Amino acid sequence: MRIPIRVSLHSILTLALALTTIGVWSHTASAQNQQGRAATKVEYEGWRQYMTTCARCHGDDAVGGVMAPDLRKTVASDSASQKSFHATVADGRPAKGMPSFKSSLHAEHIDAIYAYLRARASNELSAGRPKQQYGGASLSKIWPAR
């Protein structure tokens, strides 16, 4: 006994859209999991400082947020030299809503954030937690990402 199966055009289009969405999502997820080179100690510290100080406004991975611009573009375009970047972070931009971090970040921390942003802007470091060097070997080889 055969059971007739009726498939509507709407069902086919819905299935096609779902499969396409899954394909795009999995491609994006795999692209985010691809790691660039391992971060230097300074770049890794810059990432740590960035995530605790800057990410809430400028977005994870320095891609920009609702309130603040994509810092990769700012640093890549050389519109922000290391000296001007340091001054902006230390003094803030009160008229644009950016507070001063003079009392909470040391000069070395600001320089490390700049190094991290330069590496992100040049695509040397990919999105996400950077791999870290440990005695010449990447920490991700010792402790794989979960």
Secondary structure by P-SEA (a helix, b strand, c coil): cbbbbbbcaaaaaaaaaaaaaaaaaaaaaaaaacccccccaaaaaaaaaaaaccccccccccccccccccaaaaaaaccccaaaaaaaaaccccccccccccccccaaaaaaaaaaaaaaaacccccccccccccccccccccccc
